[in-house]
Amino acid sequence: MADDGTPRVLVVWCPDWPVVAVTGDDPVAVTEGRRILACSAGARAAGVRQGQRLKLAQRLCPELELRDRDPEAETRRFEPVVAAVEAFTPRVEVIRPGLCAIPVKGPGRYFGGEEALAGKVGRAVADALGRPLVPDAVPGAVAVEARPAAASRPEATSRPATASRPEAAPQTRVGVADGLFAAVLAARAGVLVPAGRTAEFLAPYPVSALGDETLAELLGRLGLPTVGAFAALPAESVADRFGPSGTVAHRLARGLQPRPLVPRDEEPDLAVEQRFDPPEPLAEPLVFVARTLAEQLHRRLAGAGLTCRRVAVEVACADGRTASRLWRHEGRLSATALAERVRWQLQAWQGAGTFAGNGEGGEDPGFTLLRLAPDGLSPDQGRQLALWGQAVADDRVERAVARVQAVLGHAGLRRIEPAGGRGPGEQAVKVPWGEPYEAAVAADAPWPGRLPEVWPAVVLREPAPVRVLDGAGRPVTVDGRAGVSARLALVVVRGREERVDGWTGPWPAVEYWWDQSLARRRARFQVVVGGGRALLLTVEGGAWYLEAGYD
């Protein structure tokens, strides 16, 4: 522990973990929200970078293989890494898949010091990932030199005084520093920062590393581009000028905890649990119970005037085996977010065979306990609600939903969410109840070729082939410039002819023109047939389809 009380932390970082968690040949990239989330070394060599738009990434690397992010696979594949680190201390905090942390004080003393601990952790992670250490994985100590204030990549240029690089597997880095924030940066740099030298290590980093974009932009305009320049300001002046968020960032810049510790004589026991008798053989019911337990946890925290930033998910089996994992979640934990993490963790444990094979007949023994224990408690500063209240589902509805999901499965009950797209079938998606949803593309973005705001009453799951004829019985065609060969006279739907009383269109749409594998050209028509019925027709590749109908 540093002299000021800031604890020493060891962080294990596995770069590009979203890419590691999916299958694909190099170069490969994982996408989220139409941008690059992570990419392989081959893609980086071609110029692909995190945060790039897909269009630019594919232009730089035409052979780039794209994969959607799979959070469950990331959690499942990271489980062996966490289990390897957990052999040194049970206090493993999963910050996110690919990044975890442990306190150094106890394990460091037991395993012969911080550097020895870091080396042992690095070797254990290497073995868990199946990547043997290379002979030169442990370079010698490197002394820190003075760096210019505009250093843009301190992880590549700066090293703390007498810092050494602990052993680590290729594509895996281990770092130690005072506090979690600095330890994460130390892991990215692959160094061990001596106690009390964290502020010096952080000094060359740009202020954007503090994680507050608004504050970083303001500090840049004030001529304070680096963390060291910001840390040199008096704490009282920072508090007066930048408020609470600036004070937290200033403490981080000085290598301190984000806020002073709040000593408590005895922490209250706020954990909530549910026991299962007889043992529950399936993991799915535990997810539904987790949501109820999360609500109970929130009520206990509110009653104690506290909030938590981490939660321990603990389970026990009928054969006596137990497992526990810390999950970090910035801000107030919601019941949905917590239930989602319980589901991910249970699937990760089951995928790793943590509870397999000790029951009767070699079957899984079944779960007897689910426990949620808050960790990282701090005083609740309150939160500002909407002026006129917030629309929330009634508790009775939530309980009814949980019962239905217990029968139909987690994805058996879905809600409708707006999504981006031109066709009526693309503008709404079904999401399992309680699951978070972030549209890949904004529903209210400009969509050239989208139909006017009259929604069809019925949208077919799969467009049905139809024939469209002119007055002479010849097929009607649409050319590349959306020119119609003749007036629409008849629509033949499932062998039955419908006379066209009126029509409007076409609305042409050219999509994914930059990707030959996804590119498509189509045009839509609204057609009124006998009896006043209206149909939505689509022509693509010379073929006509019935896509939807209007009342």
Disulfide bonds with the S-S distance in Angstrom:
none
